[in-house]
Each structure stands twice: as structure tokens, then as C-alpha cells.
């Protein structure tokens, strides 16, 4: 199942979609020139658009509508735990002597550590073993917390491979202990799908976004229309999240 999902993502999301469209356009040049030109134009313009900060701003506008969590928020008073979602790992980095959490996941870990120190709420770290890794994301996050923040998680959920499984497996740990109200930590663009998944499992969720894709406030600047590799990466994540949100609601509602 995971292999099929990976194949579909490679085929229908950028850059794979744009590459395949360009290749198909070249193959059809002599046979269907009009269709070929449209495919080549789509590949070229798509590559440009997906590389711009302007598209990051547009795509993140509705996904990242959760405000940052204030430590004075009255909802925190009766919360029972902080749940931090795994965000992937970088494999076998020689400078660290092994796997480490990705930058996005590190933002989540730091947010979890900060909220724990301020509220004293126990931490649950959730994330299974990724492809090519020998250790779960939950364990990697726990190691990072202990080494750099001197914080220990109370629970490690090491089996989940998807956001929905994060929610299901966390529910198996927390709900039997009568912990229903949680602080949920993940990146802002991922919060909508995460919150939806955890609420399905019976949780009352306090969103705690750990970083935003765009800091653009008002007006447009020339730099917003200049392509960059960073913007392409962000746009991939935002499009992936929108597709995932639609798929979750279609399959599970």
C-alpha cells in the first residue's frame, strides 16, 4: 500500500507530473503537435509557478490559518498531554553518527519541548520507522529532546506511518488513561489534516503550529515571483497536504 502511494505521489505531484508531461510532449511532437505544445507549455509554466514564493503564499493562505499558541491560552489549563507528530528523518548522516530528525520535525520537537517546560504537561511522541531507517521517528525525537533540551517524553508511539495512524495509535495510549484533551504539535501547513484525524479519534484538540511556510503579510514584492528551489520544496509540501486532506475526507467521512 505504501509503495502504491509513493508511486502515485511521484506520478501526479510535482516535479514528477511536470517531468512526465514534458516527456510526453516531446514524444507527441510529430504525431499530435497541438497536444504536444500544450503539454510542453504546461511543463514549462508549471515548473516556473511551482518554484515561486507567490504560489507558496497562495497555497498556504487557507492551510495555515491556525494562530500560534499562546502559553497564556486558558484552554491549556485542563489539557492532559502534548502530542508531537513525527516529520521524517535524514538517514545515516556521518556528522551525527546516524539518523536525525528532519528540519521540519526538529521545529516540532522544539515546540513540544517549549510547551512541556511551560505547562509541565507530559509528552507523547508519535512516528514509526521510515523507509531506509532502523529507528522510529518517535525514538529519534526522544533522543533529540533528551540530548538538546534535557526533556524526556512519557510515551513513545513507534508504529504509525501516516497521520491517521498517528491519531489512531495515540488514541490507544491516551484515551484509556482518560486523556481526551490534547495539545497537538505539527507544522502549520499540516495542522488541518492532523486536527481532523485526531478529532475523529475522539480527542479535543488545541492546535500548536510549529512554523509557517510563508511570513508574507500584505502586498506583493518582485522577489515573490522569482523562482527558487526552496519555494519548489514548500509548494510540493503544500500541494501534497491539500491532496491528502481531500483524500482523508473522501475516504473516512
Protein Blocks (a to p, Z undefined) as FASTA:
>chain_A
ZZmmmmmmmmmpcfklmmmmmmmmmmmmmmmmmlmmmmmmmmmmmmmmmmpfklmmmmmm
mmmmcccddfklmklmmccbdcdddebjaehifklopacddfklmmmmmmmmmmmmmnop
acdddddddehiabdfklmmmmmmmmmnopacfbdcfkbcbfklmmmmmmmmmmmnopab
dcddddfklmmmmmmmmmmnopacddddebjfblcfedcdfklmpccfklmmmmmmmmmm
mmmmmmmmmmmZZ
